[in-house]
Amino acid sequence: MPVPEPKTPQKRSHAAIEVCDLTAEDDASPPTPPPTAPRKKARPSKSATDSPASCEQESSSAKSTSPTTAQTTPSTSSPPAVTPARNEQSSLSHIPELADRYVPKTSSLDGVEYTNPRKFCLKPAYWRKWSQKTYVDFAETLRLQFDPVPFARDHNIPVAEVQAVFSAIVCNPLYRAGAASKRGEEGIQKLIEYEKEYGTPQRPWGQPAANGSRVLGELAGVKPGAVMLVRDNGSKHEITVAELNEVDVKYLKATLVEEDLRLLWGIDECLK
């Protein structure tokens, strides 16, 4: 039998992979590739007695250790800008904290929003007028959910009488959607005017800044050495006692009760 020729050992290529450092964006010098892996010594020729299985294992091992050409091709596009994490954390500190009454309150159990100033608020006034269909749906919901039995039992009157009165003064006016829409708009406008007239007013506070502007806000409360305000955008703001002017002090003495004045200044001189 003829003797098979010995196989030539396969050469393994160790291509250097270039790595772009995204954090060194302003560095003009090109990235330095890592040192090339040392070449291994070629193995001696296999003898004719080597089994085919061992040859297949060697071939598969060589394929797995050889890097692909896609990895050796560096990217020609400029690397994206990387913002350090500390900048993101510092930017969060500039987000204003909303006052309690402007924080939306949602019940995940009931699947409903109890308060949301972006949808409805009397101060500052914001309300999206209801459509006539909404008033009709409102009347239908009240009619279906109303239970006349407890009221009829307590007042010793027939249930049919309670249902008739309820329909006459509650449901029927709402079913007349045009008139109900007008009454609804007028009623909400009166509530807004009442809140504006009798609620805590927005006023300027403190000493004028370099550009002449002052902090505009509503008195929300006091704590030792500082007055807590609610600004016109709904955010919280604090102004120290040292920043108050004479008009602010007179306003606080005329508005706050004695306990709040003692808490603010911490001395009895504030009451003189």
Rosetta blueprint (number, residue, H / E / L):
1 M L
2 P L
3 V L
4 P L
5 E L
6 P L
7 K L
8 T L
9 P L
10 Q L
11 K L
12 R L
13 S L
14 H L
15 A L
16 A L
17 I L
18 E L
19 V L
20 C L
21 D L
22 L L
23 T L
24 A L
25 E L
26 D L
27 D L
28 A L
29 S L
30 P L
31 P L
32 T L
33 P L
34 P L
35 P L
36 T L
37 A L
38 P L
39 R L
40 K L
41 K L
42 A L
43 R L
44 P L
45 S L
46 K L
47 S L
48 A L
49 T L
50 D L
51 S L
52 P H
53 A H
54 S H
55 C H
56 E H
57 Q H
58 E H
59 S H
60 S H
61 S H
62 A H
63 K H
64 S H
65 T H
66 S L
67 P L
68 T L
69 T H
70 A H
71 Q H
72 T H
73 T L
74 P L
75 S L
76 T L
77 S L
78 S L
79 P L
80 P L
81 A L
82 V L
83 T L
84 P L
85 A H
86 R H
87 N H
88 E H
89 Q H
90 S H
91 S H
92 L H
93 S L
94 H L
95 I L
96 P L
97 E L
98 L E
99 A L
100 D H
101 R H
102 Y H
103 V L
104 P L
105 K E
106 T E
107 S E
108 S L
109 L L
110 D L
111 G L
112 V E
113 E E
114 Y E
115 T E
116 N L
117 P L
118 R L
119 K L
120 F E
121 C E
122 L E
123 K L
124 P L
125 A E
126 Y E
127 W E
128 R L
129 K L
130 W L
131 S L
132 Q H
133 K H
134 T H
135 Y H
136 V H
137 D H
138 F H
139 A H
140 E H
141 T H
142 L H
143 R H
144 L H
145 Q H
146 F L
147 D L
148 P L
149 V H
150 P H
151 F H
152 A H
153 R H
154 D H
155 H H
156 N L
157 I L
158 P L
159 V H
160 A H
161 E H
162 V H
163 Q H
164 A H
165 V H
166 F H
167 S H
168 A H
169 I H
170 V H
171 C H
172 N H
173 P H
174 L H
175 Y H
176 R L
177 A H
178 G H
179 A H
180 A H
181 S H
182 K H
183 R H
184 G H
185 E H
186 E H
187 G H
188 I H
189 Q H
190 K H
191 L H
192 I H
193 E H
194 Y H
195 E H
196 K H
197 E H
198 Y H
199 G L
200 T L
201 P L
202 Q E
203 R E
204 P E
205 W E
206 G L
207 Q L
208 P L
209 A L
210 A L
211 N L
212 G L
213 S L
214 R L
215 V E
216 L E
217 G E
218 E E
219 L E
220 A E
221 G E
222 V E
223 K E
224 P L
225 G L
226 A E
227 V E
228 M E
229 L E
230 V E
231 R E
232 D L
233 N L
234 G L
235 S E
236 K E
237 H E
238 E E
239 I E
240 T E
241 V H
242 A H
243 E H
244 L L
245 N L
246 E H
247 V H
248 D H
249 V H
250 K H
251 Y H
252 L H
253 K H
254 A H
255 T H
256 L L
257 V L
258 E H
259 E H
260 D H
261 L H
262 R H
263 L H
264 L H
265 W H
266 G L
267 I L
268 D H
269 E H
270 C H
271 L H
272 K L
